[in-house]
Amino acid sequence: EAYLGWRNVPENKLMPYTHDWHSMKALNLSLSSIIQEGINNACKRHEESAELCRSLGREMGLKLFPKNEDFCSPTVSAFYVPKKFTWHEFNYLLREKGLVIGGNYGKLSGQVFRVGHMGSQADINLVKLGMNIISEIIK
């Protein structure tokens, strides 16, 4: 009975559910951007953004998570929350400056924060801007 709504789809071209057009449009836009840029260039941009983020974090004394950088992602970098702040204080101060970053869950909740550098955010200038705000707060 659950399939009855589907039996006449080819003839009447009416689907028995609401399409998720916004997600399909976003996916199409993302894939078009990657095709236009070239997959190798997109991967390189992500790697360079990740490398810059981690490098700037180390320069300001942030401790990287995980310790072994071979396990780090090209789309997000994680650092321990600086000891002089709680996660909530640190997050609040960053948001006051207009920077939204992610906290963490489970055993690392309140201890680690994540800086995203994926998709359109995998941009050297945006990474520098975000990391400069983090540096200001730490000082």
ChimeraX commands (.cxc) that place a marker at each C-alpha (Angstrom):
marker #1 position 0.00,0.00,0.00 radius 0.5
marker #1 position 2.92,2.35,0.66 radius 0.5
marker #1 position 3.77,2.17,-3.05 radius 0.5
marker #1 position 0.31,3.06,-4.40 radius 0.5
marker #1 position 1.20,6.74,-4.69 radius 0.5
marker #1 position 4.03,5.83,-7.05 radius 0.5
marker #1 position 2.16,3.62,-9.51 radius 0.5
marker #1 position 1.01,6.45,-11.85 radius 0.5
marker #1 position 4.08,8.70,-11.64 radius 0.5
marker #1 position 5.27,8.00,-15.22 radius 0.5
marker #1 position 1.87,8.82,-16.71 radius 0.5
marker #1 position 0.81,11.85,-14.67 radius 0.5
marker #1 position 4.32,13.11,-13.78 radius 0.5
marker #1 position 3.19,13.93,-10.23 radius 0.5
marker #1 position 5.34,12.77,-7.34 radius 0.5
marker #1 position 3.70,11.73,-4.05 radius 0.5
marker #1 position 6.16,13.70,-1.92 radius 0.5
marker #1 position 7.59,17.21,-1.64 radius 0.5
marker #1 position 10.81,17.69,-3.53 radius 0.5
marker #1 position 13.82,19.10,-1.73 radius 0.5
marker #1 position 14.54,21.66,-4.45 radius 0.5
marker #1 position 16.75,23.85,-2.26 radius 0.5
marker #1 position 19.17,21.03,-1.52 radius 0.5
marker #1 position 19.20,19.93,-5.15 radius 0.5
marker #1 position 19.94,23.50,-6.26 radius 0.5
marker #1 position 22.74,23.80,-3.69 radius 0.5
marker #1 position 24.21,20.46,-4.75 radius 0.5
marker #1 position 24.07,21.47,-8.41 radius 0.5
marker #1 position 25.76,24.79,-7.67 radius 0.5
marker #1 position 28.50,23.07,-5.63 radius 0.5
marker #1 position 29.18,20.46,-8.27 radius 0.5
marker #1 position 29.18,23.08,-11.04 radius 0.5
marker #1 position 31.73,25.12,-9.09 radius 0.5
marker #1 position 33.99,22.09,-8.64 radius 0.5
marker #1 position 33.72,21.18,-12.33 radius 0.5
marker #1 position 34.50,24.76,-13.35 radius 0.5
marker #1 position 37.48,25.01,-10.97 radius 0.5
marker #1 position 38.68,21.48,-11.68 radius 0.5
marker #1 position 38.77,18.74,-9.08 radius 0.5
marker #1 position 42.57,18.88,-8.71 radius 0.5
marker #1 position 42.49,22.65,-8.17 radius 0.5
marker #1 position 39.66,22.33,-5.63 radius 0.5
marker #1 position 41.60,19.67,-3.70 radius 0.5
marker #1 position 44.76,21.78,-3.77 radius 0.5
marker #1 position 42.83,24.85,-2.51 radius 0.5
marker #1 position 41.47,22.80,0.40 radius 0.5
marker #1 position 44.92,21.42,1.26 radius 0.5
marker #1 position 46.51,24.89,1.17 radius 0.5
marker #1 position 43.76,26.39,3.33 radius 0.5
marker #1 position 44.09,23.56,5.86 radius 0.5
marker #1 position 47.87,23.87,5.95 radius 0.5
marker #1 position 47.64,27.64,6.49 radius 0.5
marker #1 position 45.04,27.27,9.25 radius 0.5
marker #1 position 47.13,24.77,11.17 radius 0.5
marker #1 position 50.32,26.75,10.63 radius 0.5
marker #1 position 48.76,29.99,11.91 radius 0.5
marker #1 position 47.28,28.10,14.85 radius 0.5
marker #1 position 50.68,26.70,15.81 radius 0.5
marker #1 position 52.26,30.18,15.46 radius 0.5
marker #1 position 49.81,31.58,18.01 radius 0.5
marker #1 position 50.50,28.71,20.40 radius 0.5
marker #1 position 47.38,26.64,19.82 radius 0.5
marker #1 position 47.69,22.91,20.40 radius 0.5
marker #1 position 46.50,20.91,17.40 radius 0.5
marker #1 position 44.13,17.97,17.70 radius 0.5
marker #1 position 45.11,15.31,16.81 radius 0.5
marker #1 position 48.83,15.52,17.57 radius 0.5
marker #1 position 49.77,13.72,14.35 radius 0.5
marker #1 position 48.95,16.04,11.47 radius 0.5
marker #1 position 48.75,13.06,9.10 radius 0.5
marker #1 position 45.31,12.39,10.58 radius 0.5
marker #1 position 44.02,15.95,10.05 radius 0.5
marker #1 position 41.26,16.72,7.59 radius 0.5
marker #1 position 41.63,19.00,4.56 radius 0.5
marker #1 position 38.24,20.54,5.41 radius 0.5
marker #1 position 38.41,21.29,9.14 radius 0.5
marker #1 position 41.14,21.84,11.73 radius 0.5
marker #1 position 40.73,21.20,15.43 radius 0.5
marker #1 position 42.61,22.86,18.26 radius 0.5
marker #1 position 42.40,22.67,22.03 radius 0.5
marker #1 position 40.65,25.61,23.66 radius 0.5
marker #1 position 43.33,27.92,25.12 radius 0.5
marker #1 position 43.78,27.19,28.84 radius 0.5
marker #1 position 42.88,30.71,29.96 radius 0.5
marker #1 position 39.32,30.31,28.58 radius 0.5
marker #1 position 36.40,27.99,28.97 radius 0.5
marker #1 position 34.87,26.96,25.66 radius 0.5
marker #1 position 31.80,29.10,26.39 radius 0.5
marker #1 position 33.90,32.22,27.10 radius 0.5
marker #1 position 36.07,31.66,24.05 radius 0.5
marker #1 position 33.09,31.02,21.77 radius 0.5
marker #1 position 31.28,34.11,23.09 radius 0.5
marker #1 position 34.29,36.38,22.47 radius 0.5
marker #1 position 34.76,35.02,18.94 radius 0.5
marker #1 position 31.09,35.51,18.09 radius 0.5
marker #1 position 31.29,39.10,19.37 radius 0.5
marker #1 position 33.92,39.64,16.66 radius 0.5
marker #1 position 31.73,37.95,14.04 radius 0.5
marker #1 position 33.52,34.60,13.88 radius 0.5
marker #1 position 31.49,31.44,14.30 radius 0.5
marker #1 position 33.43,28.22,14.85 radius 0.5
marker #1 position 32.39,24.80,16.09 radius 0.5
marker #1 position 32.83,23.29,19.49 radius 0.5
marker #1 position 33.09,19.56,20.00 radius 0.5
marker #1 position 31.06,16.68,21.37 radius 0.5
marker #1 position 31.50,13.70,23.63 radius 0.5
marker #1 position 34.73,13.33,25.58 radius 0.5
marker #1 position 36.23,16.41,23.90 radius 0.5
marker #1 position 33.25,18.69,24.58 radius 0.5
marker #1 position 34.50,21.99,25.99 radius 0.5
marker #1 position 38.11,21.09,25.25 radius 0.5
marker #1 position 38.43,21.30,21.47 radius 0.5
marker #1 position 37.16,23.75,18.86 radius 0.5
marker #1 position 36.97,23.29,15.10 radius 0.5
marker #1 position 37.76,25.79,12.34 radius 0.5
marker #1 position 36.07,24.93,9.07 radius 0.5
marker #1 position 37.83,25.57,5.77 radius 0.5
marker #1 position 35.75,23.72,3.21 radius 0.5
marker #1 position 33.91,24.60,0.05 radius 0.5
marker #1 position 33.76,28.34,-0.47 radius 0.5
marker #1 position 35.43,28.80,2.95 radius 0.5
marker #1 position 38.59,27.09,1.67 radius 0.5
marker #1 position 39.94,30.51,0.81 radius 0.5
marker #1 position 43.35,31.75,1.98 radius 0.5
marker #1 position 42.03,35.24,2.73 radius 0.5
marker #1 position 39.08,33.94,4.77 radius 0.5
marker #1 position 41.35,31.59,6.71 radius 0.5
marker #1 position 43.70,34.48,7.50 radius 0.5
marker #1 position 40.78,36.66,8.57 radius 0.5
marker #1 position 39.36,33.99,10.88 radius 0.5
marker #1 position 42.70,33.07,12.38 radius 0.5
marker #1 position 43.51,36.76,12.95 radius 0.5
marker #1 position 40.32,37.08,14.99 radius 0.5
marker #1 position 41.30,34.02,17.04 radius 0.5
marker #1 position 44.75,35.54,17.57 radius 0.5
marker #1 position 43.20,38.83,18.79 radius 0.5
marker #1 position 41.06,37.00,21.32 radius 0.5
marker #1 position 43.97,34.90,22.59 radius 0.5
marker #1 position 46.09,38.02,23.16 radius 0.5
marker link #1:1,2 radius 0.2
marker link #1:2,3 radius 0.2
marker link #1:3,4 radius 0.2
marker link #1:4,5 radius 0.2
marker link #1:5,6 radius 0.2
marker link #1:6,7 radius 0.2
marker link #1:7,8 radius 0.2
marker link #1:8,9 radius 0.2
marker link #1:9,10 radius 0.2
marker link #1:10,11 radius 0.2
marker link #1:11,12 radius 0.2
marker link #1:12,13 radius 0.2
marker link #1:13,14 radius 0.2
marker link #1:14,15 radius 0.2
marker link #1:15,16 radius 0.2
marker link #1:16,17 radius 0.2
marker link #1:17,18 radius 0.2
marker link #1:18,19 radius 0.2
marker link #1:19,20 radius 0.2
marker link #1:20,21 radius 0.2
marker link #1:21,22 radius 0.2
marker link #1:22,23 radius 0.2
marker link #1:23,24 radius 0.2
marker link #1:24,25 radius 0.2
marker link #1:25,26 radius 0.2
marker link #1:26,27 radius 0.2
marker link #1:27,28 radius 0.2
marker link #1:28,29 radius 0.2
marker link #1:29,30 radius 0.2
marker link #1:30,31 radius 0.2
marker link #1:31,32 radius 0.2
marker link #1:32,33 radius 0.2
marker link #1:33,34 radius 0.2
marker link #1:34,35 radius 0.2
marker link #1:35,36 radius 0.2
marker link #1:36,37 radius 0.2
marker link #1:37,38 radius 0.2
marker link #1:38,39 radius 0.2
marker link #1:39,40 radius 0.2
marker link #1:40,41 radius 0.2
marker link #1:41,42 radius 0.2
marker link #1:42,43 radius 0.2
marker link #1:43,44 radius 0.2
marker link #1:44,45 radius 0.2
marker link #1:45,46 radius 0.2
marker link #1:46,47 radius 0.2
marker link #1:47,48 radius 0.2
marker link #1:48,49 radius 0.2
marker link #1:49,50 radius 0.2
marker link #1:50,51 radius 0.2
marker link #1:51,52 radius 0.2
marker link #1:52,53 radius 0.2
marker link #1:53,54 radius 0.2
marker link #1:54,55 radius 0.2
marker link #1:55,56 radius 0.2
marker link #1:56,57 radius 0.2
marker link #1:57,58 radius 0.2
marker link #1:58,59 radius 0.2
marker link #1:59,60 radius 0.2
marker link #1:60,61 radius 0.2
marker link #1:61,62 radius 0.2
marker link #1:62,63 radius 0.2
marker link #1:63,64 radius 0.2
marker link #1:64,65 radius 0.2
marker link #1:65,66 radius 0.2
marker link #1:66,67 radius 0.2
marker link #1:67,68 radius 0.2
marker link #1:68,69 radius 0.2
marker link #1:69,70 radius 0.2
marker link #1:70,71 radius 0.2
marker link #1:71,72 radius 0.2
marker link #1:72,73 radius 0.2
marker link #1:73,74 radius 0.2
marker link #1:74,75 radius 0.2
marker link #1:75,76 radius 0.2
marker link #1:76,77 radius 0.2
marker link #1:77,78 radius 0.2
marker link #1:78,79 radius 0.2
marker link #1:79,80 radius 0.2
marker link #1:80,81 radius 0.2
marker link #1:81,82 radius 0.2
marker link #1:82,83 radius 0.2
marker link #1:83,84 radius 0.2
marker link #1:84,85 radius 0.2
marker link #1:85,86 radius 0.2
marker link #1:86,87 radius 0.2
marker link #1:87,88 radius 0.2
marker link #1:88,89 radius 0.2
marker link #1:89,90 radius 0.2
marker link #1:90,91 radius 0.2
marker link #1:91,92 radius 0.2
marker link #1:92,93 radius 0.2
marker link #1:93,94 radius 0.2
marker link #1:94,95 radius 0.2
marker link #1:95,96 radius 0.2
marker link #1:96,97 radius 0.2
marker link #1:97,98 radius 0.2
marker link #1:98,99 radius 0.2
marker link #1:99,100 radius 0.2
marker link #1:100,101 radius 0.2
marker link #1:101,102 radius 0.2
marker link #1:102,103 radius 0.2
marker link #1:103,104 radius 0.2
marker link #1:104,105 radius 0.2
marker link #1:105,106 radius 0.2
marker link #1:106,107 radius 0.2
marker link #1:107,108 radius 0.2
marker link #1:108,109 radius 0.2
marker link #1:109,110 radius 0.2
marker link #1:110,111 radius 0.2
marker link #1:111,112 radius 0.2
marker link #1:112,113 radius 0.2
marker link #1:113,114 radius 0.2
marker link #1:114,115 radius 0.2
marker link #1:115,116 radius 0.2
marker link #1:116,117 radius 0.2
marker link #1:117,118 radius 0.2
marker link #1:118,119 radius 0.2
marker link #1:119,120 radius 0.2
marker link #1:120,121 radius 0.2
marker link #1:121,122 radius 0.2
marker link #1:122,123 radius 0.2
marker link #1:123,124 radius 0.2
marker link #1:124,125 radius 0.2
marker link #1:125,126 radius 0.2
marker link #1:126,127 radius 0.2
marker link #1:127,128 radius 0.2
marker link #1:128,129 radius 0.2
marker link #1:129,130 radius 0.2
marker link #1:130,131 radius 0.2
marker link #1:131,132 radius 0.2
marker link #1:132,133 radius 0.2
marker link #1:133,134 radius 0.2
marker link #1:134,135 radius 0.2
marker link #1:135,136 radius 0.2
marker link #1:136,137 radius 0.2
marker link #1:137,138 radius 0.2
marker link #1:138,139 radius 0.2
view
